Amino acid sequence: GQKIEFQIILPKSWYWLEHGRAAGKMPPEEPIIKWISQRGLKVDSISSQRKKLIRRLKSKRMRKGLRQYSREQKEKQLAFLIRRKIGKDGTRATHFYSNIVTPKMISDLKQTIKRKYKKDIVIELLTLA
């Protein structure tokens, strides 16, 4: 017969949220920087001394470039601090997925849909690239 397919799509970081991370190595930098920008975390503003230096520059393009560079450097510094903390202490498991999506819940969902629509159900877990 016909099948109905469901996909549960989660970000790459779901595994670490679910199971936590043991202390030891620091996690990679790129996902932390992406997380910082996605969350809209405020990165400390440029120091007053650096602002004065940037203001003195004649080229608007150079001023903009230095401000952008400063912001990226601050993001990297924040990412390093977060990575160091995770590497030192690890993170605790949240079980956000396994507490909700249990084998019994999936089985009940499959049975309910099969009863209502007379179709087989396929449910799979995908991770975003």
Residue, then its C-alpha position, 0 to 999 in steps of 0.5 A: g500500500q501507500k506510505i506516509e513519511f515523516q522527517i524530524i529535522l534537527p540542527k547538527s548540535w542536537y546530539w550535544l544538547e541531548h547527551g551533553r559533552a564531557a570535559g576534555k577537548m574544546p569544541p570546534e570554533e565555527p559552530i560556536i561563532k554561528w551560534i553567537s550570531q544566530r542568538g544575536l548575542k551582543v559582542d562588547s563594543i570597540s574600545s574608546q581608544r580604538k574608536k578614536l584611532i578608527r575616526r582619525l582614518k581618512s578612508k571611509r572604506m578603511r574605517k568600515g573595515l576596521r570596525q568589522y574586523s574588530r567585531e569579528q575579533k570580539e566574536k572570536q574572543l567570546a567563542f574562545l571563552i565559551r569553548r574553553k569553558i565547555g572544554k574545561d567543564g563539559t555540558r550537561a545533557t538536556h534530554f530535550y528530544s528523548n524526553i518527548v520523542t519516545p519509542k512509545m510515542i512514535s509507535d502510538l503515532k504510527q498506530t493512530i495514523k495507520r488506523k485513520y488513514k489505512k497507510d504505513i508510516v515511516i518516521e526518520l531522524l535527519t540532521l541539518a548539514 
